[in-house]
């Protein structure tokens, strides 16, 4: 099968096309013909060596965690899917492998593709949507009426988090550039803050939850934005944030929580229900072909993506 591989740690220039064996599904796995995948920053961060001390990569390595595709084979213990089913999933192994014509994924990590999404849209959903949902629901205790600040609201995870938070009945304040303010308001933000014009992120009242998908600023000012029992959640760990997660409970009712996304088919089913109820829809910034993956990774590294970058593999 055709695939794109990193040959070593480095820049996207390390990506090269390759012919590799089609994976064989294990007893609880699906073999999927990949129609589309998407690019997440973790794809190139794993392969540029940024995480090599905690998550080393064996080369050559096929990047990519997201897929939307058609089941072509199943392991002997699979019960929920059959050949011909269209599914979407976040790959349940590192360092990925979906930038290829076929991929194997665990049955419990997959869900049926939302009926009202194209394969390109469905491929934009898994890792980013799971991160947003798990940050809001599991770590942030989202509920109707909660005041939520989302930093990075127009990005791959952020634009989905705005919609999911709105679906729960939360009051959403979105931090983004002024050129994206109208967009995030259409997605459900009641208030926007243009970070290019001000660093003051305060609202009329303290926030119950701060979701930080950028994590470029010091932590202390963000903690000051929270209610007395508020929660700060980030998907980007740093030494100061990890330390605060352990130490803050000794001196405060506020909490810092670090997200580690889990590939759960049941959570994808929840996201699918939101999509089919017209409460959630991923936005696609740009679409590339598989042989343009290096350009897609380079574009992601610019940090200016609005929504998701999608890779179309089959038509």
Secondary structure, DSSP 8 states (H G I E B T S, - for coil): -EEEEE-SSSSGGGEEEEE-------TTEEEEEEEEEEE-HHHHHHHTTTTTTTS---SSB----EEEEEEEEE-TT--S--TT-EEEEE-SSTT---SBSEEEEEGGGEEE--TTS-HHHHHTTHHHHHHHHIIIIIIT---TT-EEEEETTTSTTHHHHHHHHHHTT-EEEEEE-GGGHHHHHHHT-SEEEETTT------SS-EEEEEESS--S-HHHHHTTEEEEEEEEESS--HHHHHHHHHGGGT-S-EEEE------HHHHHHHHHHHHTTS----EEEEEEGGGHHHHHHHHHTS--SSEEEEE---
